[in-house]
Structure formats: structure tokens, C-alpha cells
């Protein structure tokens, strides 16, 4: 019997801020591939997508330049042969020094639905707290696909928990195993 096929969809900005809210350090070295394998358990991973708004840096904006360089390094790691992720980019809109992500939830929803309609996977593993994804989850379930919503126990998204086929709430110990220890 064939293994169940899963697709992993990570809302990058949402995930980053959840890790940050847990007080985790060295998150730039997070092992997304091992995390995806851990989430998938013994199932076959057919797709891993990381969705995030891209920082657009002006030459005179040192903060944005630093953010952009860190993001470039992350993208290079994600698409490496070791990590094997597809990076899907939205954009970040700068509103008086406050950045707002645009277009990312739509990309996640489109990819989840396209995969469901094209029978690319049996279950979607969604790492997000974005309630804008609820309509896509409902439609996927109508197509007979399981949707596992993976969130964090300290800040759960009750709407996603309500509509998911399965929910998993992570704690700090669950995710810190994927961050390399820094030897001092």
C-alpha cells in the first residue's frame, strides 16, 4: 500500500514571529526540511512551500537592507539540495517603518487548492494562523482532502482549529529541536 502523500505549506512571516514570541535564538539556521519530515511523520512529502513577503530595500534604508540580506540568505538555504523547499514570494509594504505582508495568503490558498483539485496530495499540512485561509480549507475538505493545521499552543488560531481536519499545537520544545545549538 502506498504511503499517504502530504504537502507542507509554511506561512513564513507568521512562523517567524511565532518562533520569536517563544524567545528562540538562532532561528536563521532553523532546519525546515527536518521540521517538515517531523510534521509528516511516516508519510511521503510531495511538496514543501515557504511563503513570505519579500523585503524591498531602498539604498538609504539600512534596516531594510539588513532585513533583505537576511532574507536572501534564508531563501538560498530553503532552495538548497538539503532543504528542498519552493519559496513563493509576496511583498512587504512599508508604511512609515511598519511592514505589512501582501499577497502571501492568496498564494498559499491558490497552491493548496490547485494541489487538491489536481490530486497532488492526500493531506495538506498548513503551518499558519491566518484566518483568511479558512475558505480554502473548507473547499479542500469538500474535495476530500485532509487539512492539518499546525499552530502554537501559546497563540492558537481558533478559526483554523475549528475548520481543520486535524490540529496540532506546538510548544517551544517541539520547534527548538530544529535550531542548531550555538557552541560558546
VMD Tcl script that builds the backbone (N, CA, C; Angstrom):
set m [mol new atoms 552]
animate dup $m
set s [atomselect $m all]
$s set {name element resname resid chain x y z} {
  {N N UNK 1 A 0.841 -1.194 0.000}
  {CA C UNK 1 A 0.000 0.000 0.000}
  {C C UNK 1 A 0.877 1.246 0.000}
  {N N UNK 2 A 0.524 2.206 -0.822}
  {CA C UNK 2 A 1.300 3.443 -0.955}
  {C C UNK 2 A 1.135 4.314 0.288}
  {N N UNK 3 A 2.208 5.035 0.598}
  {CA C UNK 3 A 2.162 5.969 1.716}
  {C C UNK 3 A 1.240 7.129 1.379}
  {N N UNK 4 A 0.623 7.675 2.424}
  {CA C UNK 4 A -0.174 8.891 2.245}
  {C C UNK 4 A 0.753 10.019 1.786}
  {N N UNK 5 A 0.291 10.811 0.823}
  {CA C UNK 5 A 1.065 11.928 0.278}
  {C C UNK 5 A 0.672 13.219 0.993}
  {N N UNK 6 A 1.676 13.974 1.431}
  {CA C UNK 6 A 1.400 15.241 2.108}
  {C C UNK 6 A 2.148 16.380 1.424}
  {N N UNK 7 A 1.531 17.547 1.477}
  {CA C UNK 7 A 2.150 18.786 1.018}
  {C C UNK 7 A 2.237 19.710 2.225}
  {N N UNK 8 A 3.389 20.340 2.390}
  {CA C UNK 8 A 3.640 21.219 3.531}
  {C C UNK 8 A 3.625 22.665 3.044}
  {N N UNK 9 A 2.806 23.483 3.700}
  {CA C UNK 9 A 2.672 24.902 3.364}
  {C C UNK 9 A 3.013 25.712 4.612}
  {N N UNK 10 A 4.104 26.474 4.564}
  {CA C UNK 10 A 4.524 27.271 5.723}
  {C C UNK 10 A 4.364 28.754 5.411}
  {N N UNK 11 A 3.567 29.419 6.229}
  {CA C UNK 11 A 3.414 30.870 6.177}
  {C C UNK 11 A 4.638 31.448 6.888}
  {N N UNK 12 A 5.647 31.841 6.114}
  {CA C UNK 12 A 6.949 32.190 6.656}
  {C C UNK 12 A 6.957 33.301 7.683}
  {N N UNK 13 A 6.316 34.399 7.396}
  {CA C UNK 13 A 6.306 35.520 8.326}
  {C C UNK 13 A 5.580 35.145 9.613}
  {N N UNK 14 A 4.449 34.497 9.466}
  {CA C UNK 14 A 3.679 34.046 10.621}
  {C C UNK 14 A 4.532 33.120 11.489}
  {N N UNK 15 A 5.207 32.174 10.858}
  {CA C UNK 15 A 6.042 31.212 11.573}
  {C C UNK 15 A 7.210 31.915 12.267}
  {N N UNK 16 A 7.861 32.822 11.562}
  {CA C UNK 16 A 8.990 33.559 12.130}
  {C C UNK 16 A 8.581 34.291 13.413}
  {N N UNK 17 A 7.453 34.989 13.369}
  {CA C UNK 17 A 7.033 35.749 14.543}
  {C C UNK 17 A 6.567 34.844 15.683}
  {N N UNK 18 A 6.056 33.667 15.375}
  {CA C UNK 18 A 5.708 32.708 16.437}
  {C C UNK 18 A 6.977 32.213 17.120}
  {N N UNK 19 A 8.013 31.893 16.331}
  {CA C UNK 19 A 9.287 31.471 16.925}
  {C C UNK 19 A 9.869 32.589 17.784}
  {N N UNK 20 A 9.803 33.806 17.274}
  {CA C UNK 20 A 10.325 34.963 18.004}
  {C C UNK 20 A 9.566 35.158 19.325}
  {N N UNK 21 A 8.239 34.961 19.290}
  {CA C UNK 21 A 7.437 35.141 20.510}
  {C C UNK 21 A 7.757 34.085 21.568}
  {N N UNK 22 A 8.357 32.972 21.147}
  {CA C UNK 22 A 8.788 31.941 22.095}
  {C C UNK 22 A 10.163 32.252 22.681}
  {N N UNK 23 A 10.789 33.318 22.205}
  {CA C UNK 23 A 12.104 33.704 22.702}
  {C C UNK 23 A 13.234 32.850 22.153}
  {N N UNK 24 A 13.011 32.204 21.015}
  {CA C UNK 24 A 14.041 31.338 20.440}
  {C C UNK 24 A 15.115 32.160 19.737}
  {N N UNK 25 A 16.349 31.735 19.885}
  {CA C UNK 25 A 17.502 32.401 19.269}
  {C C UNK 25 A 18.018 31.557 18.108}
  {N N UNK 26 A 18.823 32.153 17.240}
  {CA C UNK 26 A 19.465 31.482 16.107}
  {C C UNK 26 A 18.445 30.871 15.146}
  {N N UNK 27 A 17.290 31.499 15.005}
  {CA C UNK 27 A 16.249 30.948 14.127}
  {C C UNK 27 A 16.628 31.019 12.649}
  {N N UNK 28 A 17.650 31.792 12.306}
  {CA C UNK 28 A 18.076 31.853 10.905}
  {C C UNK 28 A 18.650 30.520 10.434}
  {N N UNK 29 A 18.992 29.635 11.337}
  {CA C UNK 29 A 19.532 28.315 10.996}
  {C C UNK 29 A 18.489 27.213 11.194}
  {N N UNK 30 A 17.239 27.580 11.335}
  {CA C UNK 30 A 16.164 26.598 11.529}
  {C C UNK 30 A 16.195 25.580 10.392}
  {N N UNK 31 A 16.079 24.296 10.729}
  {CA C UNK 31 A 16.108 23.234 9.718}
  {C C UNK 31 A 14.677 22.925 9.276}
  {N N UNK 32 A 14.248 23.594 8.228}
  {CA C UNK 32 A 12.879 23.450 7.745}
  {C C UNK 32 A 12.609 22.059 7.183}
  {N N UNK 33 A 13.596 21.432 6.550}
  {CA C UNK 33 A 13.391 20.086 5.995}
  {C C UNK 33 A 13.125 19.082 7.116}
  {N N UNK 34 A 13.940 19.118 8.166}
  {CA C UNK 34 A 13.719 18.188 9.282}
  {C C UNK 34 A 12.382 18.471 9.955}
  {N N UNK 35 A 12.029 19.735 10.045}
  {CA C UNK 35 A 10.730 20.107 10.615}
  {C C UNK 35 A 9.599 19.523 9.770}
  {N N UNK 36 A 9.686 19.666 8.456}
  {CA C UNK 36 A 8.659 19.124 7.558}
  {C C UNK 36 A 8.571 17.608 7.692}
  {N N UNK 37 A 9.709 16.946 7.772}
  {CA C UNK 37 A 9.719 15.486 7.930}
  {C C UNK 37 A 9.100 15.078 9.257}
  {N N UNK 38 A 9.371 15.860 10.293}
  {CA C UNK 38 A 8.790 15.585 11.612}
  {C C UNK 38 A 7.268 15.752 11.562}
  {N N UNK 39 A 6.809 16.803 10.899}
  {CA C UNK 39 A 5.367 17.016 10.760}
  {C C UNK 39 A 4.722 15.896 9.950}
  {N N UNK 40 A 5.398 15.452 8.913}
  {CA C UNK 40 A 4.841 14.432 8.014}
  {C C UNK 40 A 4.819 13.049 8.653}
  {N N UNK 41 A 5.645 12.855 9.656}
  {CA C UNK 41 A 5.790 11.538 10.289}
  {C C UNK 41 A 6.231 10.532 9.239}
  {N N UNK 42 A 5.508 9.455 9.053}
  {CA C UNK 42 A 5.949 8.416 8.109}
  {C C UNK 42 A 5.275 8.546 6.741}
  {N N UNK 43 A 4.767 9.720 6.435}
  {CA C UNK 43 A 4.091 9.940 5.156}
  {C C UNK 43 A 5.062 10.505 4.118}
  {N N UNK 44 A 4.699 10.369 2.860}
  {CA C UNK 44 A 5.546 10.837 1.760}
  {C C UNK 44 A 5.315 12.325 1.503}
  {N N UNK 45 A 6.373 13.106 1.585}
  {CA C UNK 45 A 6.286 14.543 1.300}
  {C C UNK 45 A 6.410 14.744 -0.206}
  {N N UNK 46 A 5.385 15.348 -0.803}
  {CA C UNK 46 A 5.404 15.596 -2.247}
  {C C UNK 46 A 5.662 17.068 -2.584}
  {N N UNK 47 A 5.558 17.939 -1.583}
  {CA C UNK 47 A 5.767 19.371 -1.815}
  {C C UNK 47 A 6.033 20.052 -0.488}
  {N N UNK 48 A 7.002 20.972 -0.491}
  {CA C UNK 48 A 7.248 21.844 0.657}
  {C C UNK 48 A 7.341 23.268 0.135}
  {N N UNK 49 A 6.437 24.115 0.589}
  {CA C UNK 49 A 6.424 25.502 0.165}
  {C C UNK 49 A 6.583 26.441 1.343}
  {N N UNK 50 A 7.385 27.471 1.146}
  {CA C UNK 50 A 7.601 28.512 2.139}
  {C C UNK 50 A 7.143 29.816 1.501}
  {N N UNK 51 A 6.187 30.477 2.124}
  {CA C UNK 51 A 5.521 31.655 1.560}
  {C C UNK 51 A 5.842 32.873 2.420}
  {N N UNK 52 A 6.313 33.939 1.775}
  {CA C UNK 52 A 6.714 35.107 2.560}
  {C C UNK 52 A 6.746 36.354 1.675}
  {N N UNK 53 A 6.542 37.489 2.316}
  {CA C UNK 53 A 6.677 38.768 1.632}
  {C C UNK 53 A 8.143 39.141 1.515}
  {N N UNK 54 A 8.539 39.631 0.351}
  {CA C UNK 54 A 9.933 39.997 0.096}
  {C C UNK 54 A 10.173 41.442 0.510}
  {N N UNK 55 A 11.253 41.640 1.240}
  {CA C UNK 55 A 11.645 42.985 1.650}
  {C C UNK 55 A 12.200 43.715 0.433}
  {N N UNK 56 A 11.649 44.893 0.169}
  {CA C UNK 56 A 12.175 45.758 -0.894}
  {C C UNK 56 A 12.962 46.870 -0.217}
  {N N UNK 57 A 14.264 46.832 -0.397}
  {CA C UNK 57 A 15.129 47.764 0.328}
  {C C UNK 57 A 15.572 48.926 -0.548}
  {N N UNK 58 A 15.404 50.119 -0.022}
  {CA C UNK 58 A 15.922 51.320 -0.669}
  {C C UNK 58 A 17.394 51.469 -0.265}
  {N N UNK 59 A 18.225 52.027 -1.140}
  {CA C UNK 59 A 19.660 52.152 -0.834}
  {C C UNK 59 A 19.960 52.909 0.463}
  {N N UNK 60 A 19.104 53.854 0.842}
  {CA C UNK 60 A 19.363 54.655 2.039}
  {C C UNK 60 A 18.690 54.100 3.297}
  {N N UNK 61 A 18.098 52.929 3.228}
  {CA C UNK 61 A 17.390 52.337 4.367}
  {C C UNK 61 A 18.200 51.159 4.908}
  {N N UNK 62 A 19.036 51.435 5.912}
  {CA C UNK 62 A 19.945 50.418 6.456}
  {C C UNK 62 A 19.183 49.238 7.059}
  {N N UNK 63 A 18.099 49.517 7.761}
  {CA C UNK 63 A 17.310 48.442 8.384}
  {C C UNK 63 A 16.743 47.503 7.318}
  {N N UNK 64 A 16.165 48.069 6.287}
  {CA C UNK 64 A 15.592 47.256 5.215}
  {C C UNK 64 A 16.687 46.493 4.466}
  {N N UNK 65 A 17.860 47.109 4.294}
  {CA C UNK 65 A 18.980 46.424 3.635}
  {C C UNK 65 A 19.408 45.195 4.439}
  {N N UNK 66 A 19.479 45.340 5.753}
  {CA C UNK 66 A 19.843 44.220 6.631}
  {C C UNK 66 A 18.793 43.121 6.558}
  {N N UNK 67 A 17.527 43.518 6.608}
  {CA C UNK 67 A 16.438 42.537 6.508}
  {C C UNK 67 A 16.484 41.815 5.163}
  {N N UNK 68 A 16.738 42.554 4.111}
  {CA C UNK 68 A 16.780 41.975 2.758}
  {C C UNK 68 A 17.903 40.948 2.631}
  {N N UNK 69 A 19.069 41.278 3.176}
  {CA C UNK 69 A 20.208 40.351 3.108}
  {C C UNK 69 A 19.919 39.075 3.903}
  {N N UNK 70 A 19.337 39.219 5.084}
  {CA C UNK 70 A 18.977 38.043 5.886}
  {C C UNK 70 A 17.954 37.188 5.148}
  {N N UNK 71 A 17.024 37.838 4.494}
  {CA C UNK 71 A 16.000 37.108 3.748}
  {C C UNK 71 A 16.609 36.386 2.542}
  {N N UNK 72 A 17.532 37.030 1.847}
  {CA C UNK 72 A 18.223 36.386 0.720}
  {C C UNK 72 A 18.951 35.119 1.178}
  {N N UNK 73 A 19.622 35.219 2.320}
  {CA C UNK 73 A 20.325 34.056 2.869}
  {C C UNK 73 A 19.343 32.935 3.202}
  {N N UNK 74 A 18.204 33.294 3.783}
  {CA C UNK 74 A 17.184 32.295 4.098}
  {C C UNK 74 A 16.680 31.623 2.827}
  {N N UNK 75 A 16.365 32.402 1.814}
  {CA C UNK 75 A 15.866 31.831 0.553}
  {C C UNK 75 A 16.883 30.863 -0.049}
  {N N UNK 76 A 18.153 31.243 -0.021}
  {CA C UNK 76 A 19.195 30.366 -0.558}
  {C C UNK 76 A 19.272 29.050 0.216}
  {N N UNK 77 A 19.126 29.118 1.522}
  {CA C UNK 77 A 19.112 27.886 2.328}
  {C C UNK 77 A 17.888 27.043 2.001}
  {N N UNK 78 A 16.717 27.674 1.905}
  {CA C UNK 78 A 15.482 26.918 1.667}
  {C C UNK 78 A 15.505 26.169 0.342}
  {N N UNK 79 A 16.073 26.769 -0.690}
  {CA C UNK 79 A 16.077 26.113 -2.004}
  {C C UNK 79 A 17.289 25.198 -2.194}
  {N N UNK 80 A 18.124 25.085 -1.181}
  {CA C UNK 80 A 19.314 24.234 -1.274}
  {C C UNK 80 A 18.909 22.763 -1.393}
  {N N UNK 81 A 19.813 21.923 -1.901}
  {CA C UNK 81 A 19.512 20.484 -2.015}
  {C C UNK 81 A 19.187 19.828 -0.669}
  {N N UNK 82 A 19.707 20.381 0.422}
  {CA C UNK 82 A 19.428 19.810 1.744}
  {C C UNK 82 A 18.004 20.120 2.208}
  {N N UNK 83 A 17.530 21.326 1.930}
  {CA C UNK 83 A 16.217 21.746 2.429}
  {C C UNK 83 A 15.086 21.421 1.448}
  {N N UNK 84 A 15.318 21.600 0.156}
  {CA C UNK 84 A 14.365 21.235 -0.904}
  {C C UNK 84 A 12.977 21.870 -0.734}
  {N N UNK 85 A 12.951 23.165 -0.519}
  {CA C UNK 85 A 11.701 23.914 -0.431}
  {C C UNK 85 A 11.525 24.747 -1.689}
  {N N UNK 86 A 10.290 25.050 -2.000}
  {CA C UNK 86 A 9.957 26.034 -3.016}
  {C C UNK 86 A 9.614 27.316 -2.260}
  {N N UNK 87 A 10.215 28.418 -2.645}
  {CA C UNK 87 A 9.935 29.701 -1.999}
  {C C UNK 87 A 8.964 30.465 -2.883}
  {N N UNK 88 A 7.821 30.835 -2.304}
  {CA C UNK 88 A 6.806 31.620 -3.012}
  {C C UNK 88 A 6.785 33.009 -2.379}
  {N N UNK 89 A 6.939 34.024 -3.211}
  {CA C UNK 89 A 7.137 35.375 -2.706}
  {C C UNK 89 A 5.940 36.284 -2.946}
  {N N UNK 90 A 5.522 36.933 -1.869}
  {CA C UNK 90 A 4.606 38.054 -1.944}
  {C C UNK 90 A 5.468 39.297 -1.808}
  {N N UNK 91 A 4.925 40.326 -1.223}
  {CA C UNK 91 A 5.755 41.502 -0.992}
  {C C UNK 91 A 5.411 42.126 0.345}
  {N N UNK 92 A 6.342 42.938 0.841}
  {CA C UNK 92 A 6.143 43.688 2.073}
  {C C UNK 92 A 5.948 45.143 1.710}
  {N N UNK 93 A 4.907 45.724 2.262}
  {CA C UNK 93 A 4.631 47.134 2.042}
  {C C UNK 93 A 5.087 47.892 3.284}
  {N N UNK 94 A 5.915 48.893 3.086}
  {CA C UNK 94 A 6.434 49.699 4.179}
  {C C UNK 94 A 5.512 50.887 4.392}
  {N N UNK 95 A 4.909 50.950 5.573}
  {CA C UNK 95 A 4.010 52.037 5.922}
  {C C UNK 95 A 4.586 52.743 7.140}
  {N N UNK 96 A 5.372 53.785 6.898}
  {CA C UNK 96 A 6.019 54.554 7.968}
  {C C UNK 96 A 6.846 53.665 8.898}
  {N N UNK 97 A 7.656 52.786 8.316}
  {CA C UNK 97 A 8.540 51.926 9.098}
  {C C UNK 97 A 7.913 50.640 9.593}
  {N N UNK 98 A 6.614 50.472 9.364}
  {CA C UNK 98 A 5.928 49.236 9.749}
  {C C UNK 98 A 5.657 48.449 8.472}
  {N N UNK 99 A 6.115 47.202 8.452}
  {CA C UNK 99 A 5.971 46.381 7.251}
  {C C UNK 99 A 4.716 45.523 7.329}
  {N N UNK 100 A 3.963 45.492 6.224}
  {CA C UNK 100 A 2.754 44.671 6.115}
  {C C UNK 100 A 2.904 43.746 4.916}
  {N N UNK 101 A 2.621 42.467 5.134}
  {CA C UNK 101 A 2.749 41.476 4.076}
  {C C UNK 101 A 1.524 41.507 3.168}
  {N N UNK 102 A 1.751 41.367 1.876}
  {CA C UNK 102 A 0.661 41.387 0.894}
  {C C UNK 102 A 0.808 40.220 -0.080}
  {N N UNK 103 A -0.315 39.580 -0.375}
  {CA C UNK 103 A -0.358 38.546 -1.404}
  {C C UNK 103 A 0.053 37.155 -0.989}
  {N N UNK 104 A 0.555 36.988 0.208}
  {CA C UNK 104 A 1.067 35.688 0.631}
  {C C UNK 104 A -0.057 34.701 0.901}
  {N N UNK 105 A -1.096 35.125 1.624}
  {CA C UNK 105 A -2.195 34.199 1.934}
  {C C UNK 105 A -2.911 33.744 0.662}
  {N N UNK 106 A -3.003 34.620 -0.324}
  {CA C UNK 106 A -3.629 34.248 -1.600}
  {C C UNK 106 A -2.796 33.177 -2.295}
  {N N UNK 107 A -1.466 33.337 -2.285}
  {CA C UNK 107 A -0.602 32.329 -2.906}
  {C C UNK 107 A -0.736 30.977 -2.214}
  {N N UNK 108 A -0.785 30.985 -0.888}
  {CA C UNK 108 A -0.948 29.727 -0.151}
  {C C UNK 108 A -2.268 29.078 -0.542}
  {N N UNK 109 A -3.346 29.856 -0.521}
  {CA C UNK 109 A -4.675 29.319 -0.848}
  {C C UNK 109 A -4.710 28.752 -2.263}
  {N N UNK 110 A -4.157 29.476 -3.229}
  {CA C UNK 110 A -4.157 29.009 -4.623}
  {C C UNK 110 A -3.382 27.703 -4.748}
  {N N UNK 111 A -2.208 27.633 -4.137}
  {CA C UNK 111 A -1.404 26.411 -4.237}
  {C C UNK 111 A -2.074 25.233 -3.531}
  {N N UNK 112 A -2.683 25.484 -2.387}
  {CA C UNK 112 A -3.380 24.396 -1.690}
  {C C UNK 112 A -4.541 23.886 -2.533}
  {N N UNK 113 A -5.328 24.801 -3.077}
  {CA C UNK 113 A -6.491 24.405 -3.879}
  {C C UNK 113 A -6.083 23.744 -5.191}
  {N N UNK 114 A -5.067 24.281 -5.859}
  {CA C UNK 114 A -4.604 23.660 -7.111}
  {C C UNK 114 A -4.143 22.234 -6.844}
  {N N UNK 115 A -3.393 22.040 -5.777}
  {CA C UNK 115 A -2.932 20.699 -5.424}
  {C C UNK 115 A -4.071 19.764 -5.090}
  {N N UNK 116 A -5.104 20.292 -4.443}
  {CA C UNK 116 A -6.274 19.470 -4.108}
  {C C UNK 116 A -7.026 19.074 -5.371}
  {N N UNK 117 A -7.267 20.024 -6.250}
  {CA C UNK 117 A -8.013 19.745 -7.483}
  {C C UNK 117 A -7.237 18.851 -8.443}
  {N N UNK 118 A -5.909 18.947 -8.414}
  {CA C UNK 118 A -5.074 18.125 -9.297}
  {C C UNK 118 A -4.649 16.812 -8.634}
  {N N UNK 119 A -5.183 16.552 -7.438}
  {CA C UNK 119 A -4.900 15.327 -6.686}
  {C C UNK 119 A -3.397 15.098 -6.498}
  {N N UNK 120 A -2.691 16.156 -6.145}
  {CA C UNK 120 A -1.251 16.053 -5.935}
  {C C UNK 120 A -0.904 15.511 -4.554}
  {N N UNK 121 A -1.830 15.589 -3.625}
  {CA C UNK 121 A -1.571 15.128 -2.263}
  {C C UNK 121 A -2.864 14.646 -1.624}
  {N N UNK 122 A -2.714 13.927 -0.513}
  {CA C UNK 122 A -3.859 13.440 0.255}
  {C C UNK 122 A -4.174 14.359 1.432}
  {N N UNK 123 A -3.124 14.967 1.986}
  {CA C UNK 123 A -3.301 15.857 3.137}
  {C C UNK 123 A -2.393 17.071 2.995}
  {N N UNK 124 A -2.926 18.220 3.382}
  {CA C UNK 124 A -2.144 19.458 3.423}
  {C C UNK 124 A -1.761 19.721 4.868}
  {N N UNK 125 A -0.489 19.996 5.096}
  {CA C UNK 125 A -0.012 20.375 6.420}
  {C C UNK 125 A 0.231 21.878 6.373}
  {N N UNK 126 A -0.644 22.626 7.007}
  {CA C UNK 126 A -0.622 24.085 6.945}
  {C C UNK 126 A -0.077 24.656 8.242}
  {N N UNK 127 A 1.072 25.322 8.148}
  {CA C UNK 127 A 1.686 25.968 9.304}
  {C C UNK 127 A 1.388 27.454 9.175}
  {N N UNK 128 A 0.318 27.884 9.841}
  {CA C UNK 128 A -0.133 29.267 9.741}
  {C C UNK 128 A -1.184 29.534 10.810}
  {N N UNK 129 A -1.408 30.795 11.062}
  {CA C UNK 129 A -2.503 31.224 11.937}
  {C C UNK 129 A -3.423 32.185 11.206}
  {N N UNK 130 A -3.293 32.260 9.898}
  {CA C UNK 130 A -4.018 33.235 9.091}
  {C C UNK 130 A -5.441 32.752 8.802}
  {N N UNK 131 A -6.408 33.408 9.401}
  {CA C UNK 131 A -7.810 33.002 9.229}
  {C C UNK 131 A -8.336 33.288 7.826}
  {N N UNK 132 A -7.603 34.069 7.025}
  {CA C UNK 132 A -8.002 34.280 5.629}
  {C C UNK 132 A -7.973 32.973 4.836}
  {N N UNK 133 A -7.330 31.954 5.376}
  {CA C UNK 133 A -7.222 30.665 4.685}
  {C C UNK 133 A -8.409 29.738 4.944}
  {N N UNK 134 A -9.327 30.130 5.820}
  {CA C UNK 134 A -10.484 29.280 6.143}
  {C C UNK 134 A -11.289 28.885 4.902}
  {N N UNK 135 A -11.645 29.799 3.988}
  {CA C UNK 135 A -12.412 29.365 2.811}
  {C C UNK 135 A -11.683 28.310 1.975}
  {N N UNK 136 A -10.372 28.434 1.841}
  {CA C UNK 136 A -9.602 27.431 1.099}
  {C C UNK 136 A -9.642 26.087 1.822}
  {N N UNK 137 A -9.554 26.109 3.132}
  {CA C UNK 137 A -9.614 24.871 3.919}
  {C C UNK 137 A -10.962 24.189 3.724}
  {N N UNK 138 A -12.028 24.957 3.784}
  {CA C UNK 138 A -13.376 24.403 3.595}
  {C C UNK 138 A -13.490 23.747 2.218}
  {N N UNK 139 A -13.021 24.425 1.178}
  {CA C UNK 139 A -13.104 23.893 -0.183}
  {C C UNK 139 A -12.246 22.632 -0.336}
  {N N UNK 140 A -11.088 22.613 0.275}
  {CA C UNK 140 A -10.225 21.429 0.195}
  {C C UNK 140 A -10.887 20.226 0.843}
  {N N UNK 141 A -11.516 20.456 1.969}
  {CA C UNK 141 A -12.210 19.352 2.641}
  {C C UNK 141 A -13.367 18.845 1.786}
  {N N UNK 142 A -14.039 19.753 1.081}
  {CA C UNK 142 A -15.103 19.337 0.158}
  {C C UNK 142 A -14.547 18.450 -0.955}
  {N N UNK 143 A -13.275 18.641 -1.301}
  {CA C UNK 143 A -12.609 17.823 -2.329}
  {C C UNK 143 A -12.065 16.519 -1.747}
  {N N UNK 144 A -12.328 16.284 -0.472}
  {CA C UNK 144 A -11.899 15.037 0.155}
  {C C UNK 144 A -10.469 15.041 0.664}
  {N N UNK 145 A -9.884 16.212 0.801}
  {CA C UNK 145 A -8.514 16.307 1.293}
  {C C UNK 145 A -8.519 16.619 2.787}
  {N N UNK 146 A -7.590 16.004 3.500}
  {CA C UNK 146 A -7.404 16.313 4.915}
  {C C UNK 146 A -6.567 17.588 5.014}
  {N N UNK 147 A -6.888 18.401 5.991}
  {CA C UNK 147 A -6.122 19.627 6.232}
  {C C UNK 147 A -5.696 19.625 7.694}
  {N N UNK 148 A -4.394 19.502 7.902}
  {CA C UNK 148 A -3.840 19.556 9.250}
  {C C UNK 148 A -3.326 20.964 9.480}
  {N N UNK 149 A -3.916 21.642 10.435}
  {CA C UNK 149 A -3.466 22.989 10.774}
  {C C UNK 149 A -2.507 22.888 11.947}
  {N N UNK 150 A -1.316 23.390 11.737}
  {CA C UNK 150 A -0.282 23.350 12.755}
  {C C UNK 150 A -0.085 24.768 13.255}
  {N N UNK 151 A -0.331 24.955 14.535}
  {CA C UNK 151 A -0.192 26.264 15.150}
  {C C UNK 151 A 0.630 26.162 16.421}
  {N N UNK 152 A 0.508 27.155 17.260}
  {CA C UNK 152 A 1.270 27.198 18.501}
  {C C UNK 152 A 0.320 27.290 19.681}
  {N N UNK 153 A 0.622 26.522 20.712}
  {CA C UNK 153 A -0.286 26.444 21.857}
  {C C UNK 153 A -0.415 27.778 22.584}
  {N N UNK 154 A 0.611 28.627 22.530}
  {CA C UNK 154 A 0.544 29.903 23.247}
  {C C UNK 154 A -0.230 30.976 22.472}
  {N N UNK 155 A -0.490 30.748 21.178}
  {CA C UNK 155 A -1.260 31.706 20.376}
  {C C UNK 155 A -2.039 30.956 19.300}
  {N N UNK 156 A -2.989 30.117 19.695}
  {CA C UNK 156 A -3.711 29.336 18.677}
  {C C UNK 156 A -4.684 30.202 17.874}
  {N N UNK 157 A -4.932 29.772 16.650}
  {CA C UNK 157 A -5.944 30.409 15.811}
  {C C UNK 157 A -7.202 29.555 15.912}
  {N N UNK 158 A -8.162 30.007 16.680}
  {CA C UNK 158 A -9.351 29.196 16.932}
  {C C UNK 158 A -10.166 28.946 15.670}
  {N N UNK 159 A -10.164 29.884 14.734}
  {CA C UNK 159 A -10.900 29.675 13.477}
  {C C UNK 159 A -10.280 28.532 12.682}
  {N N UNK 160 A -8.947 28.503 12.573}
  {CA C UNK 160 A -8.302 27.413 11.847}
  {C C UNK 160 A -8.522 26.087 12.563}
  {N N UNK 161 A -8.467 26.112 13.883}
  {CA C UNK 161 A -8.689 24.880 14.652}
  {C C UNK 161 A -10.090 24.339 14.406}
  {N N UNK 162 A -11.042 25.238 14.259}
  {CA C UNK 162 A -12.435 24.834 14.057}
  {C C UNK 162 A -12.638 24.126 12.719}
  {N N UNK 163 A -11.960 24.586 11.674}
  {CA C UNK 163 A -12.214 24.068 10.331}
  {C C UNK 163 A -11.248 22.965 9.892}
  {N N UNK 164 A -10.150 22.794 10.582}
  {CA C UNK 164 A -9.160 21.794 10.185}
  {C C UNK 164 A -9.682 20.378 10.404}
  {N N UNK 165 A -9.167 19.453 9.620}
  {CA C UNK 165 A -9.453 18.035 9.828}
  {C C UNK 165 A -8.757 17.571 11.103}
  {N N UNK 166 A -7.510 17.979 11.245}
  {CA C UNK 166 A -6.681 17.647 12.406}
  {C C UNK 166 A -5.949 18.920 12.805}
  {N N UNK 167 A -5.763 19.115 14.103}
  {CA C UNK 167 A -4.978 20.261 14.563}
  {C C UNK 167 A -3.820 19.764 15.412}
  {N N UNK 168 A -2.734 20.483 15.303}
  {CA C UNK 168 A -1.563 20.199 16.130}
  {C C UNK 168 A -1.068 21.528 16.669}
  {N N UNK 169 A -0.998 21.613 17.973}
  {CA C UNK 169 A -0.497 22.830 18.606}
  {C C UNK 169 A 0.898 22.556 19.144}
  {N N UNK 170 A 1.845 23.319 18.665}
  {CA C UNK 170 A 3.240 23.125 19.019}
  {C C UNK 170 A 3.600 23.917 20.265}
  {N N UNK 171 A 4.582 23.391 20.982}
  {CA C UNK 171 A 5.162 24.099 22.119}
  {C C UNK 171 A 6.635 24.361 21.802}
  {N N UNK 172 A 7.271 25.125 22.648}
  {CA C UNK 172 A 8.662 25.516 22.409}
  {C C UNK 172 A 9.565 24.308 22.172}
  {N N UNK 173 A 9.428 23.259 22.988}
  {CA C UNK 173 A 10.272 22.067 22.837}
  {C C UNK 173 A 10.106 21.406 21.478}
  {N N UNK 174 A 8.920 21.498 20.899}
  {CA C UNK 174 A 8.678 20.886 19.588}
  {C C UNK 174 A 9.548 21.518 18.504}
  {N N UNK 175 A 9.708 22.826 18.551}
  {CA C UNK 175 A 10.407 23.519 17.467}
  {C C UNK 175 A 11.879 23.787 17.740}
  {N N UNK 176 A 12.270 23.892 18.998}
  {CA C UNK 176 A 13.669 24.237 19.258}
  {C C UNK 176 A 14.627 23.115 18.870}
  {N N UNK 177 A 14.111 21.892 18.710}
  {CA C UNK 177 A 14.975 20.790 18.265}
  {C C UNK 177 A 15.474 20.988 16.829}
  {N N UNK 178 A 14.870 21.892 16.085}
  {CA C UNK 178 A 15.261 22.138 14.695}
  {C C UNK 178 A 16.181 23.350 14.539}
  {N N UNK 179 A 16.601 23.908 15.670}
  {CA C UNK 179 A 17.523 25.043 15.669}
  {C C UNK 179 A 18.856 24.544 16.214}
  {N N UNK 180 A 19.935 24.656 15.430}
  {CA C UNK 180 A 21.236 24.176 15.905}
  {C C UNK 180 A 21.683 24.930 17.150}
  {N N UNK 181 A 22.297 24.204 18.036}
  {CA C UNK 181 A 22.841 24.808 19.253}
  {C C UNK 181 A 24.124 25.559 18.894}
  {N N UNK 182 A 24.285 26.717 19.490}
  {CA C UNK 182 A 25.493 27.508 19.266}
  {C C UNK 182 A 26.481 27.168 20.371}
  {N N UNK 183 A 27.665 26.732 19.968}
  {CA C UNK 183 A 28.715 26.434 20.942}
  {C C UNK 183 A 29.442 27.724 21.278}
  {N N UNK 184 A 29.518 28.005 22.584}
  {CA C UNK 184 A 30.160 29.254 23.015}
  {C C UNK 184 A 31.515 28.962 23.595}
}
mol reanalyze $m
mol bondsrecalc $m
mol representation Tube
mol addrep $m
